[in-house]
């Protein structure tokens, strides 16, 4: 019975550790943490350990939680739970989640409005192509009080036939439905050039931004669901801003779209 309790505690503590932000997990590198808890009159020792695993260009972390009762189990192998994390994938997932809630709440509403729609895009990081998908759904479809957002990031060494480099990263976050429409948090402004470029690349994946003139580019930006311009610059972005958006869009689509529509627009 004591052994089974130790395994259950190890499993729960491992799940709790994986639910932390990647920065908190990294704080355990080289700093083994030991805690004690009491369960049914028995004191259990919990040892948490995080170390790196080297595999090609990936940055993998091995998380382990060992539990023993310092008595019955001390002479045996402690109950241990181990998981492997892809540090880069988790950072990408957390950054995407932060980006969604700070600049792209309109996209969350779009995901809610169309259950069949998934925000899917590849990302190049550390010479590895990661595929990223975003889902949003109501935690209770009857009351629709809270929305749960899920960001899934997985890696492939090669785009077509490569095997997975590291385990996928999944990040969840919940938010009250009414907070999705708070003024000032819904969308982008002209100063968010990189975020606008990402939104354009998602909406027009087969268009070569080098062939888009500034007048069309301005109209496309204004047509984005996530865009919220200020009252003073609604239709008059400067040429420097449009040029910066175009450059960021070109950089965003360079590796992702091998066949672009080069027809003049």
Secondary structure, 3 states (H helix, E strand, C coil): CHHHHHHHHHHHHHHHHHCCCHHHHHCCECCCEEEEEEECCEEEEEEEEEEEEEECCEEEEEEEEEEECCCCCCCCCCEEEEEEEEHHHHHHHHHHHHHHHHHCHHHHHHHHHCCCCCEEEEEEECCEEEEEEEEEEECCCCCCCEEEEEEEEEEECCCCCCCCCCCCEEEEEEEEHHHHHCCCCCCECCCCHHHHHHHHHHHCCCECHHHCCHHHHHHHHHHCCCECCCHHHCCCCCHHHHHHHHHHHHHHHCCCCCCCECCCC
